[in-house]
C-alpha cells in the first residue's frame, strides 16, 4: 500500500474512532434536547399498512443528509411505506441521535461513521445495525487566502473544526500529526491552533478574523468560500477512489427484528431517492433546499449550494471496507482499544432491494451480522 494511502487511512480512521473516547463529555452537553419534530406538511399514508403503524426516522438538516431531505420532501419514503406513517425528527449532533435510538424515540436514522461506531461498540453490539449507505465526501479545508497560500503555511494559524472529538476534528488532528506537527488534542494548542467552533457560527468567526480557516463539512465549507475563503484541500482527495463514508443508515436492532418489511421499505425509498438525485441534480438541489428552508426557516443561497453540492456523492454502498480500515488504523494509532465490529452491518435487506432494482449488491467487508 502506498505511503499516502496508509497516511490517509490512518487519518480517516482516527476521525471515525476518536469519538468513543469522548462520549462522556459529548453526552453530558445536553445534545438529547436538540431533536426537533418535523410533523408539518405530512405526506398522506396511503395503501396497505406494513407490520408497523408508524416508523420514526431521524436525520440532520444538512447536505450530507440530502438523501433523507429529498426522500422526505418528495414523499418517496412515504410512498414506499404505503399505509405505514412516516414520522421524522431532526438532530444537530450524532450523540443526540444515538441517544434517541437507545431511548426508543426513533427507529431508523441517517448518521455519520463516528457515532455509528461509537453507538455499536459502547452497547457491545446490541443497539444498532448499519443497513445502508447514503453519502460520501463533502468535507473541505477552507482557508483565508491572504494568510494561507499552501498547506505548509497552516503552521502557526488558527483553524476551526466543528466540535472536540467529532469526525472532522480528529481527522484534522491526525492530518496535523502526519505533517510532523504537535497539537494537544484536548486544548487544541500547539503548532496549529485548533479552535472548536459550532458550524453555525464558523462563517462569522471567519469574517471577524478570529480563525484563519476551517476543516468542515458542507455547506459550511461553501459558506466560507462565499466569504472569500479558498478550498485548500478536499478530503475526498485523501482517500482511495476518492470515496469515504460520511453518512450511514442505521436501525434499532429491536425494530429490524420486529419490522423487517418496514426497514426494507425505507431502504427502497433511499435507493430510489439516490437514483432520482443522481438523475435530476438541479431538481434535487432545489428539493433539498426547500426542506432545509422548512426545517430552519432559511434556504441556502444559490452560490453556497451550487458550490457544495458537487462535492457530495449520493450512493447506496455504506463503504464497509473503509469503516474496517478506519477501526484498524485507529487501533494502530493508539486511539482505541481493539473494537469488535463484527455484526455492525446487516446488508441483506439492502442487497435484496438492490437486486430487485437490477443494481449490484454491496459488501459488508466481513462485518455482517450472522
Secondary structure, DSSP 8 states (H G I E B T S, - for coil): --HHHHHHHHHHHHHHHHGGGGHHHHHTTTGGGG-EE--TT-----S---SSSEEEEEEESSGGGHHHHHHHHTTHHHHHHTTSEEEEEEESSHHHHHHHHHTTS-SEEEE-HHHHHHHHHHTTS-SEEEEEEEEEE-EEEEE-TTT-SSGGGGTT-EEEESSTTSHHHHHHHHHHHHTT--B-TTT--BSSEEEE--HHHHHHHHHHTS-SEEEEETTHHHHHHHTT-EEEEEGGGGSGGG--EEEEEEEEHHHHHH-HHHHHHHHHHHHHHHHHHHH-HHHHHHHHHHHHHHHHSS---HHHHHHHHTTEEE-S---HHHHHHHHHHHHHTTSS-----TT-B--HHHHHHHHHTT------TT-B--
